[in-house]
Amino acid sequence: MGLASPDGPSLEEFERQVDALVAGLARADGQARLGGTVAQLIGFGSDDSMLTAAVSIGDLDTASTVLANVPGAGTTLDGIEGNLNAATDLRSATMYQGGGPTAVVAWLGYRAPSFPEVPNMDRAASGADRFATFLDGVYDSRRDSPPDRVTVIAHSYGSTLVASALQLTEHRIDDVVAYGSPGFLRGIEVASLNVDEVHATEARADGTAFWGRFFAGPTRTDPRDVSGVQVFSSEAGQGTRAVTTHDMAPDQSGGAVGYLSPDSTTMGSIARIAVGGKP
């Protein structure tokens, strides 16, 4: 299992991550069943000695609308509960917009970088291969009844990974959304990605994404500056709140609003993109 690796988890860390996954999956399944659906563990493994997993909120085998959310730096299975809560909220928002039977996958299928590693592309390159295989597998497993729409959303360094992955996939998806991105690899163009539409957003209050691009230097490009990318706002809208942090889904008891907080402008826009391709 790689537990002896100096870069891998200790036995204590391994047990803590497994416990977090089991507990998070149980809570997510309980919430899902209240909403008339299920939580599915669709992947479990390791990447460079770190545990990985993918969980679908909603039945991935039958959903007409499929989303996959790829998190960024610092993500481990210890924090999977937050990812699953965000997936649950996003599923509800998407169905509210008319998405029909929906599955949202929390894809923690790669060893996410530590924050000092963000300027480096190694984790993105390794994760891109894994995510491309996963995405093609969704289509291959449903050849007789493919989903109507597939959307990938990617937070922070996850967007760097996904932009590279969409150059490797066999099957074309409908939309990709980069939110709070530290940048696509420089030279990536919309035409080189196996997707119909590329969208990007970044909150004014999100200083972390900027610094991610800054320290990466000329190797990265802000996706909002890539020709053909559809840019939308993460500021306050009618009945929605502005994103106030770089985080995906922070504990709202402190008042912070993340990109996938239930009442954020970004959440509603992503749900509309998943259903109809427009924010």
N, C-alpha and C positions, 0 to 999 in steps of 0.2 A: 504493500500500500504506500510505500514511500515515506513512512513515518520517521525513518531514520535520516532522511534528507535534512541538511541544515537549513534549506529553504522551505521545507514543508512544515506542517503542523505537528506539534507534540501530541502525544496520546491524549493529554487533557484537552487540547484544542480540538482534536479530531472528535472526541466524544461530545464536546460542547456544540460543535457545528452540527453533528448528527442529531443531537437532542433538539437544537433550534429548528432543524428541518422537520423533524417529526412533530414537534409542537405546533409549528407554523402551519404545516399541512393539515393537522387535525382541526385547528381553529378555522382555517380557510374552508375546509370541507363543511364544517358546521354552518358557517355563514352562507356558503354556496347552496346547501340544501334548503336553507330558509328561503332562498331565492329560486328554488325549483331546479337547481342544477348540481354540478359536482365539481370537486377539485381533483385533478389528476396529476400524479407524479409521472411525468413523461420522459424524464431523463435523470440519471444519477451516475456520477463518475468522478474523475479527477483530471486536473490539468496542471502539469508541473508541480506535482505533490500536493495541490490544494483541492479540496472537495468542490464539486460542481453539481448543479441540479437545474432542472426545468420543471415548472409546475404550470398547468393550465387551469384557469378558473373558467369553467364551462367545458362542454364536451368537444374536444378538438376533432373528433372523428365525424361529427355531424354538423358543426356550426357553419352557418352561411357567411358569417363575418368573423374573420380571424385577425387578431392583433398579436404581435410579439414585442415585448418591451425589454430592451437591453440596457442594463445599468452601467455605471462608470466606475471611476477609481475608488478604491477602498472598499468595494463590495465583497462581502463573504457570506457564507450561509448563516453566520451569526445574525445578520440583518435581514434574513429572508422574510420575516414577518411584515416589515415595512413594504417590501416589494409585493407581497401577496395582498396586502391591504390596498395598495395602489391599483393592482390588477382588478380587484373586486370593484373598486370605485369606478375604474375606467370601463369595465364591462357594463355597469349600471348606466353610466353616462351614454355609452354607445347605443344601448338598447333604447334609452329614452329618445335618442335621435332617430329611431326607426331602424336600427341595425338588425333586427330579427335575432334568431338564435346566435349568440356571440360567445367566442372563446378568446380569452386574453392570456397569453403565455408570459410568465415571469421567467426570462431566460438568464439564469446565472450559470451559463455553460462554459465559462472560461475563467482563468486566473486573472482577475482584474488587477491592474497595476496599483502599487502604492502611489501616493501623491507625488513623491519625487520622481517616479517612473513615467509620469504623464507625457513629458516631452519625447519619450522614446516610442518607437513603433512596434517593438518586439511583441508586446502583449496583444496589440491589435492584429498583427499578422497571424499569430497563433490562433487567436479567437475567431478571426475571419474565416479560416478554413472550417472550424467547428460550426459556426453559425450558418455558413452556406450549406453545409451538409444537413443541418437541422431543417433549414427552410425548404430545401429540395425534398427532404423526406416528408414534409407535410403534404406536398403535392403528390409525391409518388405513392403515399399510403392512401390517397383518395382519388385515384385515377378515374373511378367510376362515378364519383360524386364530389368534384372539386368545390371548394368554397367559392362563393360569389365574389368576395373581396378579401384581399390580404394586405394588411398594413403593418409596417415595421416602424416602431418608434424607438428612439435611442437617446439616452441621457448622457451628457458629459462625454467621457472617453468611449462610452458605448457607441456614440455616433462615428467616432474615428474608425472603430472596428467595423461597423455596419457598412460604411462607405466602401471599405475594401472588400467586404464580403459580397456586396452586390455586383462586384466585377467578376465573381467566381461562380455565381449561381446558374443553374440550367433553366430554371423556371422564372418567368417574369412576374413581379408583384405589382400591385396597384399604386401604393404610396409608401414613402418613407418620410419620417419626421425626425429631424435633429433638433434637440432642445438643450440649451446650455452647453453648446459644443466647444471643446478646445481645438477644433479644427479638423477638416478633412486633410488627408495627405495631399500636398501641393501637386497640382497637375490633374487631379481627378475632375472629370467633366460629367455633367448630367448625362450626356449621350453614352458614356462608358458604363453607366449603371443599369442593371437589368430591372428597371422600375419605370412606371409611366410618369409619375410626378414626384418631385423632391421638394420638401417643405422644411423651413427652418425658423426657429424663434429663439430669442434671448432676452431676458428681462433686464431692464435698466439697472435694477438692484443686484444683479448677478455679476459680481466682480471676479469671481473665480474662473469663469470661462475665458475671460480676457487674459488673465495671467497664464492660463494653460497654453493659449496660443502664443503669448509673449515669450515664454520660456522655451517653447518648441522652435521659435525663430522661423526662418524661411521655409522650413519643411512642411508647414501647415497653412491652410487657407480657411478663413471664416466662411462657413457654408453660405452665409447670407450674401457673400460677395461673389459666389460662383454663378456664372450666367445660367439662367433658366430655373434657378431655385425660387420657389414661391415663399416669400417671407411674410409671417403674420405676427401679430402683437401678443405680448404676455403682460401688457399693462391692464389697468382696470377697465372693465366694460360695463354694459348695462346689466346689473344683477350679478356681476362677477368681480373677483378681486385680483389686484395686481400680484404677480409673483414677487416675493420680497427676499429671496435667498437663492443660492445655487442648487439647493437640495431638491430631490425628486418629490418626497412626501414626508416632510418633517412632522414631528409631534406638534399639533396645533395648539396645545395648551399654552405655549409661550407666545402665540400670536403670529408665528411665521407662516407664510403661504408658499408652498412649493409648487413646482410645475404641475404635479399630479394631485395637489390638494383638491378635494371635491368641489370647492366653489371657485377655483382659479379660472381665469380667462383661458389659460392654456388647455385645461382639461376639456372644456366645452369645444374648443377649436379642434383638438385632436379627435374627439368623438365624431364631429361633423366630417372631418377628413376621412375617417374610417368608413363612414356610411356613404358619403357622396363625393369625396375627393376635394372638397373645398372647405376652408375654415369658417 
